[in-house]
């Protein structure tokens, strides 16, 4: 099994597990590789150091990590809870909105001007489209999540 370090055209780094070097090449040629974060198919292999098992070599003794201070533990727990709340909010938003894709600005205008029934929508716009919507008094917000909807369940 080969574990390769990969990066997509958008700059997301991730690992890929392949049966062999040929398997990686074959999947890449057939267009089967894409970024698990954003779906970008421009995947390149990054340089990585191989792991060598030398006979008689011993693994270094693990150095125990220092115990965190109580304030650090509280801060980490708070950050984890905040991240969980954020993920839950994004999941609720995704489940309760209709994805209109690149037609977002058009649909938002139709809803705003009463040409279409009011409904919760999500999609993609350009910065210029967002600015034009704001100039027309149409409130929108940008959700800082790459690849909506995510290719895999939110974790």
C-alpha positions as CSV (number, residue, x, y, z in Angstrom):
1,X,0.0,0.0,0.0
2,X,1.4,3.4,-1.0
3,X,0.3,6.6,0.9
4,X,1.0,9.6,-1.3
5,X,0.8,13.3,-0.3
6,X,-1.4,15.1,-2.9
7,X,-2.6,18.6,-3.5
8,X,-5.5,20.0,-5.6
9,X,-5.4,23.0,-7.9
10,X,-7.1,25.1,-5.1
11,X,-4.2,24.3,-2.7
12,X,-5.9,21.7,-0.4
13,X,-3.4,19.1,0.8
14,X,-4.6,15.5,1.4
15,X,-3.4,11.9,1.4
16,X,-4.2,9.2,-1.2
17,X,-3.8,5.5,-0.6
18,X,-3.0,3.4,-3.6
19,X,-2.1,-0.2,-4.3
20,X,1.0,0.8,-6.2
21,X,2.6,3.7,-8.1
22,X,1.0,2.3,-11.2
23,X,-2.4,2.4,-9.6
24,X,-1.9,6.1,-8.7
25,X,-0.9,6.8,-12.3
26,X,-3.8,4.9,-13.8
27,X,-6.4,6.6,-11.6
28,X,-4.9,10.0,-12.4
29,X,-5.0,9.3,-16.1
30,X,-8.6,8.2,-16.0
31,X,-9.6,11.3,-14.1
32,X,-10.7,9.4,-11.0
33,X,-8.8,11.6,-8.5
34,X,-10.3,14.7,-7.0
35,X,-10.0,16.8,-3.9
36,X,-12.1,15.5,-1.0
37,X,-12.6,19.1,0.2
38,X,-13.6,21.0,-3.0
39,X,-13.8,18.4,-5.7
40,X,-11.1,20.0,-7.8
41,X,-9.7,17.4,-10.3
42,X,-6.3,19.1,-10.8
43,X,-4.5,16.7,-8.4
44,X,-0.7,16.6,-8.2
45,X,1.6,14.5,-6.2
46,X,3.8,16.2,-3.6
47,X,7.3,15.1,-2.7
48,X,7.3,12.8,0.3
49,X,9.9,11.0,2.3
50,X,9.7,7.2,2.2
51,X,9.7,5.2,5.4
52,X,12.5,2.7,5.5
53,X,12.5,-0.4,7.8
54,X,16.1,-1.1,8.5
55,X,17.0,-4.4,10.1
56,X,18.2,-4.0,13.6
57,X,17.2,-0.4,13.8
58,X,15.2,0.6,16.8
59,X,12.5,3.2,17.0
60,X,13.3,6.1,19.2
61,X,11.7,6.0,22.6
62,X,8.6,8.2,22.6
63,X,9.0,11.4,24.6
64,X,5.9,11.9,26.7
65,X,4.1,15.2,26.0
66,X,3.9,17.6,28.9
67,X,0.6,17.7,30.7
68,X,-1.5,20.7,29.6
69,X,-2.2,23.4,32.0
70,X,-5.8,23.5,33.3
71,X,-6.4,26.8,31.4
72,X,-5.3,25.2,28.2
73,X,-7.6,22.2,28.6
74,X,-10.5,24.6,29.2
75,X,-9.6,26.7,26.1
76,X,-9.3,23.5,24.0
77,X,-12.7,22.2,25.2
78,X,-14.3,25.6,24.5
79,X,-12.8,25.6,21.0
80,X,-14.0,22.1,20.3
81,X,-17.5,23.0,21.5
82,X,-17.5,26.1,19.3
83,X,-16.4,24.0,16.3
84,X,-19.1,21.5,16.9
85,X,-21.7,24.3,17.1
86,X,-20.4,25.7,13.8
87,X,-20.6,22.3,12.1
88,X,-24.1,21.7,13.5
89,X,-25.2,25.2,12.2
90,X,-23.8,24.6,8.7
91,X,-25.4,21.2,8.6
92,X,-28.8,22.7,9.6
93,X,-28.4,25.4,6.9
94,X,-27.5,22.9,4.2
95,X,-30.5,20.7,5.2
96,X,-33.0,23.6,5.2
97,X,-32.0,25.5,2.1
98,X,-32.4,24.8,-1.6
99,X,-29.2,24.8,-3.7
100,X,-29.7,27.0,-6.7
101,X,-26.0,26.9,-7.7
102,X,-24.7,29.6,-10.0
103,X,-28.3,31.0,-10.4
104,X,-28.2,32.4,-6.8
105,X,-28.2,36.1,-7.7
106,X,-31.1,35.6,-10.2
107,X,-33.1,33.6,-7.8
108,X,-32.5,36.0,-4.9
109,X,-33.8,38.9,-7.1
110,X,-36.9,36.9,-8.1
111,X,-37.7,36.2,-4.5
112,X,-36.9,39.8,-3.4
113,X,-39.2,41.3,-6.1
114,X,-42.0,38.8,-5.5
115,X,-41.6,37.0,-8.8
116,X,-41.0,33.7,-7.0
117,X,-42.2,32.3,-3.7
118,X,-40.2,33.1,-0.6
119,X,-37.8,30.2,0.2
120,X,-34.4,29.8,1.8
121,X,-31.8,29.4,-0.9
122,X,-28.0,28.9,-1.2
123,X,-25.6,29.0,-4.1
124,X,-22.6,30.7,-5.6
125,X,-22.1,34.3,-6.7
126,X,-19.2,36.4,-7.7
127,X,-18.1,39.3,-5.5
128,X,-19.6,41.7,-8.1
129,X,-22.9,39.9,-8.0
130,X,-22.9,40.1,-4.1
131,X,-22.2,43.8,-4.3
132,X,-25.0,44.4,-6.9
133,X,-27.4,42.4,-4.7
134,X,-26.4,44.6,-1.7
135,X,-27.0,47.8,-3.8
136,X,-30.5,46.6,-4.5
137,X,-31.2,46.0,-0.8
138,X,-31.0,42.2,-1.0
139,X,-29.3,40.8,2.1
140,X,-27.0,37.9,1.5
141,X,-24.1,36.5,3.5
142,X,-21.1,34.4,2.6
143,X,-20.6,31.1,4.4
144,X,-16.9,30.4,4.8
145,X,-17.2,26.7,3.9
146,X,-15.4,25.3,0.9
147,X,-17.2,22.9,-1.3
148,X,-20.9,23.3,-0.4
149,X,-22.3,20.8,-0.2
150,X,-19.4,18.9,1.1
151,X,-18.5,15.7,-0.8
152,X,-18.6,13.8,2.5
153,X,-20.7,14.2,5.6
154,X,-19.7,17.0,7.9
155,X,-17.4,15.8,10.7
